[in-house]
Amino acid sequence: MVEKVTARKREPEPSESLYDVGRRALDEAMRKKLEGKVIVKGKDIDFEQNRQGIIKYLLHRKDWDNVGTPGWHIFIHRILKHSGKHVHQGGLAIFVIGGKGYTVVDGQRYDWEDGDLILLPVKPGGVEHQHFNDDPANPAEWMAFIYHYMLDPINMGITQKAEHPDWVKPKA
């Protein structure tokens, strides 16, 4: 009688379930939040000239792995004459720190001054807007608070319509 010999196949290595992968990622995100930066020192951050104007980024997407509250984009905008003009989704708050000026939103002018809160509306296609200082001899400043975890699902993008006059495009 002929005996049949079969090679035994190796048992597959146990693999990590997607549940476990997701759970580990959530645990890691929570650890980063608990250990993240609690104070952002504005005096340690410089203003930069960009296509929107003169801006100091206090909290940016690049910082989210190092802070206790990721998801926020917070910056101060110093307006000498006017900002760049652009379109993006609203749903954000702008608190006027100092000065007096106005913002044109979809062609309509809204005046503001120190202590006011500017709210850009959420609407299909976003809002076109530009900010102006009423007294170019004294800069106006406001601080924007943008919560990206709310805006990312509605696909917030930015379309530049006009750059700040002092911005110089970097050489390639």
C-alpha positions in Angstrom: 0.0 0.0 0.0 1.3 3.4 -1.0 1.2 5.9 1.8 0.2 9.5 0.9 2.5 12.1 2.4 1.4 15.7 2.5 3.4 18.7 3.5 1.9 20.6 6.4 1.3 24.3 5.6 2.5 26.8 8.1 -0.2 28.5 10.1 -0.7 32.1 9.1 0.8 34.6 11.5 -2.0 36.3 13.5 -2.5 39.8 12.0 -3.6 42.9 13.8 -7.2 43.7 13.2 -8.3 47.0 11.8 -10.1 47.6 15.1 -6.7 47.3 17.0 -4.9 49.5 14.5 -7.6 52.2 14.9 -7.6 51.8 18.7 -3.8 52.2 18.8 -4.0 55.4 16.6 -6.7 56.9 18.9 -4.6 56.1 22.0 -1.5 57.7 20.4 -3.5 60.8 19.5 -4.8 61.1 23.0 -1.3 60.7 24.4 -0.1 63.5 22.2 -2.9 65.7 23.3 -2.3 65.0 27.0 1.5 65.7 26.6 1.0 68.6 24.1 1.9 72.2 24.5 -0.5 74.2 26.7 0.9 77.7 26.2 1.9 79.2 22.9 4.2 82.2 23.5 3.3 84.9 21.0 6.4 86.8 21.7 8.5 83.9 20.4 6.7 83.9 17.0 7.5 86.4 14.3 5.2 88.0 11.8 5.7 87.0 8.2 4.8 88.7 4.9 2.7 86.4 2.7 0.2 86.8 -0.1 -2.6 87.8 2.4 -0.5 90.3 4.3 1.5 90.4 7.6 0.6 87.4 9.6 1.7 85.7 12.9 0.7 82.0 13.0 0.1 81.1 16.6 -1.3 77.7 15.8 -1.0 76.0 12.4 -1.7 72.5 11.0 2.1 71.9 11.2 1.8 72.2 15.0 -1.0 69.8 15.6 1.2 66.9 16.7 2.7 69.0 19.5 -0.3 70.8 21.1 -3.1 69.8 23.5 -5.8 71.0 21.2 -5.1 70.1 17.5 -7.5 71.1 14.8 -7.2 74.9 15.4 -5.7 77.3 13.0 -5.1 80.6 14.9 -3.3 83.6 13.6 -3.0 87.4 14.0 -3.3 89.5 10.9 -1.8 93.0 11.0 -3.4 95.2 8.3 -1.6 98.4 7.3 -3.7 99.3 4.3 -5.5 96.1 3.1 -5.2 92.3 3.0 -5.1 90.1 -0.1 -8.5 89.2 -1.5 -9.5 85.5 -1.5 -12.4 83.0 -1.4 -12.8 80.2 1.1 -15.5 78.7 3.2 -16.7 80.7 6.1 -17.5 79.2 9.5 -14.7 81.0 11.3 -14.4 83.8 13.8 -12.2 86.9 13.6 -11.7 89.0 16.8 -10.5 92.5 16.3 -7.6 93.2 18.7 -7.0 96.8 17.7 -7.7 99.4 15.2 -10.7 100.2 13.0 -11.5 99.1 9.5 -13.9 97.1 7.4 -14.2 93.8 5.6 -15.9 93.4 2.2 -17.7 90.0 2.1 -19.2 89.1 -1.3 -19.2 92.8 -2.3 -20.9 94.1 0.9 -19.0 96.3 3.3 -19.0 95.5 7.1 -17.3 98.1 9.4 -15.5 96.9 12.5 -13.4 98.2 15.4 -11.4 97.1 18.4 -13.4 94.5 20.4 -15.7 93.4 17.5 -16.2 89.9 16.3 -16.4 89.2 12.5 -18.1 86.0 11.5 -17.7 84.7 8.0 -20.8 82.8 6.9 -20.8 79.2 5.6 -22.3 79.1 2.2 -22.0 77.1 -1.1 -18.9 78.1 -2.9 -17.4 80.0 0.1 -17.2 83.7 0.6 -15.0 86.2 -1.2 -13.5 88.7 1.2 -10.9 91.3 1.8 -10.0 93.3 4.9 -9.2 97.1 5.0 -7.7 99.4 7.6 -9.3 102.8 8.0 -6.1 104.4 9.4 -3.0 103.3 7.5 -0.8 105.3 10.0 -1.9 102.9 12.7 -2.1 99.2 11.9 -5.3 97.3 12.6 -5.0 93.8 14.0 -7.4 90.9 14.3 -7.1 87.3 15.4 -8.7 84.5 13.4 -10.0 81.2 14.9 -10.5 78.4 12.5 -11.5 74.9 13.6 -10.4 72.7 10.7 -12.1 69.5 12.0 -15.4 71.2 11.1 -14.2 72.7 7.9 -12.2 69.8 6.4 -15.4 67.7 5.8 -16.9 70.5 3.7 -13.7 70.7 1.7 -12.5 74.2 2.6 -10.1 75.4 -0.1 -8.7 78.8 -0.8 -8.8 80.7 -4.1 -6.5 83.7 -4.2 -8.1 86.6 -6.1 -5.5 89.3 -5.3 -2.3 89.3 -3.4 -1.2 91.7 -0.7 0.8 94.5 -2.5 4.0 93.9 -0.5 4.2 90.2 -1.1 7.0 89.0 -3.3 6.7 85.6 -4.8 9.6 83.4 -3.8 12.0 82.5 -6.6 11.7 78.9 -7.7 
